[in-house]
Amino acid sequence: MSPPQTVQTMTRRAALGTLAAAGVGFALFGPRRSGEVPAGRVVVDYWEKWTGQEGVAMRRIIDAFNRSQDRVWVRYFATSGIDQKALISIAGNDPPDLVGLWNFSLPAFVESRAVVPLTDLDDAYGAEISRDFAARGVARDFRIRREMYTEPAWSMMHHKGVMGGMVNTCSSMAYYYDKAAYREVGLDPDAPPRTIAELDEHAERLTVMVGGSVERSGFLHREPGWWNWLWGYFFGGSLYDPATERATAASAANVRAYEWVQSYPERYGAQRLAAFQSGFGGYNSAQQALLTGKVASVLHGPFVVNVIDRFKPGMEYGAAPFPVSEEIYDPARPVALLESDSLVIPRGCPHPREAYEFLMFTQLPENIESLAIAHAKPTPLARPSEAFLREHPNKYISMHNALVASERGFPKPPTRAWPQYEAEFNAEITPIWELERPAGEILGSIERRAQRFIDVVVERRERRYGEQALRGAGGEP
């Protein structure tokens, strides 16, 4: 079957704009193509960011696909800086067939028309591939359908009406805590905090001070320090209004949240906490603060259990939805940061039909679940299997699955300007933490600068596409 009409190269103007935005040369193209390929196979080159245990798990899916038929051979290449390298390769008309991105990268790829909308590929090839799956006993009547997934997971794969990619794995962030530390200070290890006020009470009791120095922190906003921007969501705030494309960092809810953040260095001393944190080890090490007992509770993802199992397998840990301000607490509607990895098919790729066949293979429920188990992550599927729940290494996986399904789960703001927006928070978290200025003043500065980045994105998009915006990329403006 011929490729769908939307499979075409980017416009010259879009390509030049992409190159300028990337700010790097074609020397950063992806890894060299090499390796043994069985004779007669169509080679599908797949770029991914995963190495180590995560990469090994994905290779198992690839090996299973390669064994399942004798027409297509998927080759896996792990590469850093994958989003910029992929954009440059697409602009240069030399893309791979598949790229593994983060969900927050999708706006840039969709707005650059750098990916083929998956709805187009499914219309062209989905039924044919489904019949082929059935003929060789892989699956019967399998098609990627919205009802397979939780609504938040499905939504993360879309931008402005365009289905830019498909979920590969997903994560939901939660409150992880040391049950032994809870028991030590007389707290019920099976009753984690539900509200911010309860978290503060627990943190105060769990904190250990010796001779004016912190020996153990009950809770520390800057450990692991990966999400400096998110605290307002636990107070009912948000950072971006997609309908109006406005930054909202300085909203009242966000100001309250960062005043709460500042209450910890006010109470324990910013310099004292900085000296304490300087002794922490890295995430993937036995010296991680939660494992060594230096921090009794953290905001973290389900994948932290892989580190626990590796370096401290006997640790008694607990996990629960992260606490929220009392006025928005609703146990049936937990609040959680959601992240996902997504598979995209670049525009102008050599083998769109074969790439989509492999992508469909990754979406078979057993493959989604086996990858999630290996990564110690929840499933994006609306109905996880009993085997998934039974075999998962994280004993709190049902809670994480509920977070992925929650209507109040939130991703990183869906704007192409997000990398710059997030960089503003990363730059300002130290002034916030060191109490250099009031939280509201700093958030106001972040909002103004972020809005300038967003305005540039909007202006460039409108100048490039006019009223057509994303029409022709599979969506409406």
N, C-alpha and C positions, 0 to 999 in steps of 0.2 A: 504494500500500500504506500502511496506517495505521502510525504510528510505534510502536515497541516499547513495552511497558508501563513499562519503566524510564525512559522519557523523561518526566520530571515535574519540577516545581519543587522546590527544596530546602524542607525543613521550616522553619517560622518560627523555631524555636529555632536550627537550624543557620545560618540567614541572619543572625540577630542575633549569634550567636557569631562568624561570619565578619567581620561589620562591626566588632565590638569588636576582633578580632585585627588587622584591617587598620589601625585607628586613623586612618582618613582618611574624608572625606565623599564623597558621591556626585558632588561636583564633579570628582572624579578619573576619572570614567567615560572610556571610550575616545574615540578621535577622532571628529569629526563625519563623518557619512556624506554623501558628495557624489560627483559625477562622472557622466559620461554612461554610460547603460546602454542597450543595444539594446532596442527594444520587445519585450515578450512574454517576457523572460527572468526566471527566478527569481534574485534577487540573494542571493549568499552572501557575507557580510562576514567577512573573515579578518584578525584582529589578529596582528601579528608584531613581534618586537623588532629585526629586522634592518634596517639602513640601508646606504647605500654599496654596495660591490661585492656583499656578501652579499644585500642586498635586491634588487638588480638581477637576480641569478641566480634568486632565487625568483620574481620577476615573470615571467621567461621561462617557468617551468613553468606559471604561471597563464595566461599568454597562449596557450600551447599547448593548455591545457585549454579555454579559452574558444573557441578556433578549432575544437576537435574536435567541437563539438556546438552546437545552437542553442536549448537549453532553459534552461541555467544560466549565470550570469555571476558570477565570483568577483572581489570587490573587495579590494584589499590595503591595509591601514593599518598603518604602522609607528608604534609607540608605546613610550615608556619606562615603567618600572615595571609591566610587563605583568601580572605575577602578581597583584599587589594589585588593579589595575584590573579584571582579569578576574573575580576573586572577588567584588568589589563589584557588578559588573554582573550577575553570576549571582544574587547574593543579592537584587538589586533587580528580578529578573525581566525584565531588558533585556540579555541577553547577545548577543554576536556568534555566528556559526555555527561558527567555528573560532578556536582560539587556539594560537599557537606558544609553548611553554614550554621550560624546561630540565627534564631528567629529575629533578633534585632537588626540583622543585616538585610533582611528582605526589603524594607522600604527603598534602600539605595538601588538594589538590583531591579525591583519592579519599576521604579521611576526612571531608571536608565534603559528600560526595555531590554535588560540584559538576560532575562530568563524567559523561557517559553511557559505561558500559563498552562498549568497541568490540566485544566478543563479542556483545552484544545487537544492536548495529547490523548486524553481519555476518550474524547469524541472520535479521534482518528484511529486509535489503536486498542482501546480498552476491551471492547468486545472480542476482538481477534485474539488478544493475549489471554483473555479469560478462557476462551475455547481451547487454546493451546495448553494452558495449565491443566484443564480437565482431561485433555487427550493423553497427557503424560502422567496423570495421577498426582499432580502437585496440589490442586484444589479444584473444587467444583463450583462453577458459577460465581467466581470471585471477582468483585469490582470494588474499587475504593469508593466508599459511600460515607456521607456526613454522619449518619447514625452510628457508625462504628466507633466514633470518637467522642470524648467529652467536648462540650461546647467551647470551653476556653482553649483546649488543645487545637481544635479545628480553626478557631478564630486566629490563633497565632500564625497560621500558615497563609493568611490573607492580608493584603494591603490595598486599601481603596477599591475593594471589590475584585481584586485579582488574586487568584490562587497561585502564589509564586513558588511554593514548595510543599513538601510533605514531611510530616513529623518523623523524625528518626528516633530520638529519645526525648524525654522531658523530665523536668525536675520541679519540685515544690519545696520551698524553704520553710523550716520549722524551728521550734525551740528545742534544742538538745541540752540535756543536763546530766550531771553526775549524781546518780541516786545515792551513792555512798556519802557524798558531801551533804545531801539533803538530810539523810538519816543522822549524820554526825551532829547537826545543829538543831535536831528536833523537828524538822519539817517532814511532812508525809511524802515519801518518795514517789507515791502514786497519785499525788495531787499537785501537779505543776500549776503555775500561775495562769489565770485566765484573762486578767486585765493588767494594764500598765501599773496600776496601784499595787496589785498583788506582786507583780514582778519586782517593783522597787522594794517591797517589804522582804521578799525572799532574798534579793541581792544584798540587802543590808545585813541580814542574818548570816549569809554565806560568806561575806567578806571577812578576811582575817588580816588584822594589822598587828605588826610586831615592831616596837621601837620606832614608830613613825613611818614605817615602810609597809607597803602592801605585800603580803605573802600569798594571799588568794583573793581574787576578785569574784564577787558573786555573779556579776554580769558585766560585760565590757562591749560597748557598741563597736569598738574598733578591732575586734577579733572575730572573724579573720580579716575584716576590713575590706571586703569585696563589694559591698553594697552601701556606699556612703550616702546614696541619694534616696533611699527607700523609706525612711522612718515616718514620713508624713502619712503614708498609706495606712499605718496602724492607728492613726487618729482621724481617719475619714478623708484624708487629703489625696491629691494626685498631683502630678507634675505637668500634665499636658492635656489640652482639650483637642482631640482630633477633629471635631466638627468645625472649630474655628481656627485651628492650628495656632493656638496661643499657649505660651508657657505659663504655668500657674504655680511656680515654686514658692512665691511669697504669700500664698493663701493663708487664711487664719489657721487652718488645721495644720499646715506645714510649719508655721511659726511655732505653734504649741509643741509640735513634735521635736523641733530642734532646741527649743527651750528645755524640753525634757532631756535631750541628749546632753546639753550643757550642765544640767543639774548634777551629773556624775563627776566631772572634773571640779565643779564647785564644791561638792561634798568631800571628795577624796584628794583633790589637788592635781592639777593638770601635769605638772612636772613629776610628781610622785608616780602617777599612772604611766607617764611616758618612760620613766626609768624602769618601772616594773615590766612593761611590755617589751622593752628592748631585749629581755632575756628569753623571749619566746622562740621556739623553733618553727620551721616551715610547716605548711599544711600536710604534706605527704611524708611525715617523719614521726619518730617516736617522741620527739620533743614538742609536738603540737600542744598548745596550752590546755586544751580540754583533756588530753590524755595524761599530761603530767600533773593535773590537779591544780594548776595555777589559775584556771578560770573554771568556775563551777557550772556555768551555762552560757550558751552562745546561740546566735542565729546561724543555722547551717542547713545544708542540703542532705538528702538521704544517702548520698554517696560517701558521707563521712564514715559510715559503718565499714566501708572497705578498709579505711585507714585504721579504725578501731580493731577490726578483725586481724589485720596484719601485725600491728604493733602492740596492742593491749587486748588480746582476745577475751580475757576474763572481765573486762570492764562492765559494770552494771550501769547502763545508761538508760535514760528515758527520753521521750520525744512527744511533742504536742504542738498544736497550732500556736503560732507566736501570739502573745498577749496583745490586746488592743485597748484603746481607751474605753472607759466604762459605758459611755453613751452609745457606742456602736457595737458593743458585744452582742453576738448572737451565735450560739454554738452550732446552729444549723447552717450558718453562712460564714464560715471562717475566712479570714483574710490571709493571703499568702502570695509571695512573689513566685511567679511561674516562669520557667525558662525552657527553651527547647532547642534541639538541634534539628535542622531541616535539610532535606535533600532537594536540590534544584537541578534543572536541566538547562544549561546555558543556551541562549539563542545562537544559532549557527553551529551547534555541535555536530560532529560527523554522523552520529548514529542515534537520532532521537527515538526511533521505535525500539531499538534494543535497550537504550538507557531507560525508557519508560517500563519496559518489561522487567528489568532488574528492580526498578523502584517499586513496581507492584509486588514483586516477590518480597521485598523488605517489609511490606505492609500486611503480609499474611499474619494473622494474630499470633501464631506460634513463633514467628521470627521477631515480631515486635517484643513479645514477652521474654524471649531468650536473651535478646540484647539488653533489655531493661534489667533483667536479673543480673547479668554480668556486670553492668554498670552500677548496680545497686540503686536503681531509680524506679519511680512509679511508672505506670503504664498510661499512655494517652487514650487507651481503649475505654469505652463507656462501660463495658462489662468484662472485667478481668476474669480469667479462669481460676478455678479452685487450685489448680496446680501452681499457678503463678503466686498466689497468696501463700501456699504451703511451702514452696521452695525458695522464696525470696530471702536473701540474707538479712534484710532489715525487718525486724520484728514489728515495726510500726508502719509497714508498707500500706496497710489499709487506711491509716490516717493520711498518709501522703497521697494516696489515690483520691481520697475525699477532697483534699486541697486542690488537686488537678481538676476536679469536677465542680468546684465551688464557683458560684456566680461572682463572688468577690475575689477570686484569684486575679492577679494582675501581672502583665508582662512589663518589660521595659517599654517606655513610651514609643509608639509606632511613628516615629518621624526620622527622616533621613539625617536630621541634625543631631540625633541622639549621641553619637560619639563625642561631639563637642559639648553638648549639654552635660553629659556625665563627667567629662573632664573638668568642668567648672566645679562640680561638687567635690571631685577628688582634690582639686587645688584648694578649695575653701574649707575642707573638713578640719585641717589643722588649725586655722584661725578660729573656727567654731569651737573646737575642742579646747584650745588654749585661751578661750574667753576674750579674744582680742576685741570683739565688737558684739553687740547684741545679735541674737539669731535672726531676728526680723530684718535687721539692716543688711546682713550678709545675704540672706535669701532674696532680698530685693535686688541686690547687685547681680546675683546669679540669674534671676528671672530676666532682667534687662539684657544681659549679655546673651542668654539662651535665645531670647526672642529675636535678636539680631541674626543669629545663626539660622533660625527657622525662617525668618523673612527672606534670607538669601536663597534658601532651598526652594521656597514657594515661588519667588520671582524667577529663578532659573527654570523651574519646571514650566511655569506659565509662558515664559519667553520661548522655550523650546517647543512646546506642544500647543500653546494657545488654548482655545476652548476645548480642543480634543483631549487635552491632558492625557489620561490613560486609556481613552477609548481606542481600540485597536490593539491594546495590550491585554484585552479580555475583561476590561472593567470600565466603569464610568468615572468621570473626573471627580 
